Amino acid sequence: MDLWQAAQIGIRRWYITLPAIAAGLAIAFMVSSGVDPEYRASGALFYKAPGVNLVIADGVNQTEIPGDALAPGTRAVAQTSAARLDKQARLAAEEQDLDADFIIQIPDGQVPHVTIDVLTSDPELSVDTLDFVVAFARDDILARQFGADQRLLNDVEIVYQDQDAEEDLSSRSRMLIALGLVTMIAAFALTVAIDGYLESRGKSSDEDPADRSSGRTATSVASEHPANADPAVPVPSGNKTLAQELEDLEAEATAGSSTGKTN
């Protein structure tokens, strides 16, 4: 049986399928409601290019152009910093009993920035972990440029940083969706099983009720039909067997032939 046949049976037996789905969804909702919520704290860091200005003079006017914050070199710095956050910051966070499963991501595009997401079951732990990762990123990039010309230093600017964690119910939604799918499959499987049982009962009900109540099988009932009975053998008259009749006929023939000779 394929999925299409199962779907047809489920639609035909809707009075079984719909209550089963409703009961399963109610159970799924109760189970998913018992899942503890998670708490998310997010932040974003922008990597600034060195603050070098370029002055262009055309003999009359002077135009000052600030350093290009979108330079490819600055984006490479952001990528390097993200890689170190993904490795060194996780190890350091684990040593301080913080959450080491935070998410580091460099969004698509040319803007050199990194986003940080911390998702835990404790709102305070989420905020503390985010504070640690942001501080680690700033200290790490400055430490790796120690001794360089101050005019050529890259820096990190905090675009935003959550001070309070927000409740995240996505885990409940994921569980509810998963249980809902399982409920749909189980409801159709139950409908197919009941349909098969009802079909088998319908076939057996075609038999004669009297024959079923007496315990006789279809074979025994058919054997009792006159058309299937053994052919009747005529019984010789005078309760004599066929051999006895033959002997009497022979004796009469012998006696008749003897009388003819005598005459």
Secondary structure as GFF3:
##gff-version 3
##sequence-region A 1 263
A	DSSP	alpha_helix	3	12	.	.	.	ID=ss1
A	DSSP	alpha_helix	14	33	.	.	.	ID=ss2
A	DSSP	beta_strand	38	48	.	.	.	ID=ss3
A	DSSP	beta_strand	54	57	.	.	.	ID=ss4
A	DSSP	beta_strand	62	65	.	.	.	ID=ss5
A	DSSP	alpha_helix	72	84	.	.	.	ID=ss6
A	DSSP	pi_helix	85	89	.	.	.	ID=ss7
A	DSSP	alpha_helix	90	95	.	.	.	ID=ss8
A	DSSP	beta_strand	103	105	.	.	.	ID=ss9
A	DSSP	beta_strand	113	120	.	.	.	ID=ss10
A	DSSP	alpha_helix	123	143	.	.	.	ID=ss11
A	DSSP	three_ten_helix	150	152	.	.	.	ID=ss12
A	DSSP	beta_strand	155	161	.	.	.	ID=ss13
A	DSSP	beta_strand	166	168	.	.	.	ID=ss14
A	DSSP	alpha_helix	170	204	.	.	.	ID=ss15
A	DSSP	alpha_helix	209	214	.	.	.	ID=ss16
A	DSSP	alpha_helix	218	223	.	.	.	ID=ss17
A	DSSP	three_ten_helix	226	228	.	.	.	ID=ss18
A	DSSP	three_ten_helix	237	239	.	.	.	ID=ss19
A	DSSP	alpha_helix	242	262	.	.	.	ID=ss20
###
